[in-house]
Structures are given as structure tokens and as C-alpha cells.
Amino acid sequence: MQIPNDPFILFSYINTQLRDSGLTLEDFCAEHALDARTIIERLAKAGFRYDAAQRRFR
């Protein structure tokens, strides 16, 4: 699965996918053969942090 390169589009995309699927980031990434650590690091560089309790980036 190809994910957006732009961190703000990626932020919106991932949060929408997590909300709609009801999955955790780890489960979503496993289902789509993505690396959760890479996504977390890319979004952290743009100032976003993953909130596991709410299953979304802020």
C-alpha cells in the first residue's frame, strides 16, 4: 500500500483510516503491510504524536 508523502495529508489519511476501521495503528499497519514506526517518525517530524488511548494522531 502506498501512503501519502506529505505529512499533513498523511496525518489526515491515517486518522481517517483509524477512525473508519476502528483498528489500532499497529493493527492497521499489519493489515496493510506498513511499518508503524516509520509512520510515527514521519508524523513526529511534523509535530504530530500518536495517542494510543484515542487511536489517533494529534
C-alpha positions in Angstrom: 0.0 0.0 0.0 1.3 3.4 -0.9 0.8 6.2 1.7 0.9 9.9 1.1 4.3 11.6 1.3 3.1 15.0 2.6 3.0 14.8 6.4 -0.3 16.8 6.7 -2.0 14.6 4.1 -0.6 11.5 5.8 -1.9 12.8 9.1 -5.4 13.2 7.8 -5.3 9.9 5.8 -4.1 7.8 8.8 -6.5 9.3 11.3 -9.4 8.8 8.8 -8.4 5.2 8.3 -8.0 4.5 12.0 -11.4 6.1 12.8 -13.2 4.3 10.0 -11.6 0.9 10.6 -11.7 1.0 14.4 -8.2 -0.5 14.4 -5.1 0.4 16.4 -2.2 1.9 14.4 -0.3 -1.4 14.8 -3.2 -3.5 13.6 -3.9 -1.2 10.7 -0.2 -1.3 9.7 -0.1 -5.1 10.0 -3.2 -5.4 7.8 -1.8 -3.2 5.1 1.9 -4.2 5.3 3.0 -0.8 6.6 5.6 0.0 9.3 4.0 1.7 12.2 7.4 3.1 13.5 8.0 4.8 10.1 4.6 6.4 10.2 5.1 7.6 13.8 8.5 9.0 13.0 7.4 10.8 9.8 4.4 12.4 11.6 6.6 13.3 14.6 8.8 15.3 12.4 5.7 17.4 11.5 4.8 17.8 15.2 2.2 15.1 15.5 2.1 12.5 18.3 0.2 9.2 18.4 -2.3 8.9 21.2 -2.8 5.2 21.6 -5.7 5.6 24.1 -7.7 7.6 21.4 -6.2 5.7 18.5 -5.3 8.9 16.6 -2.6 11.3 15.9 -2.8 14.8 17.4 
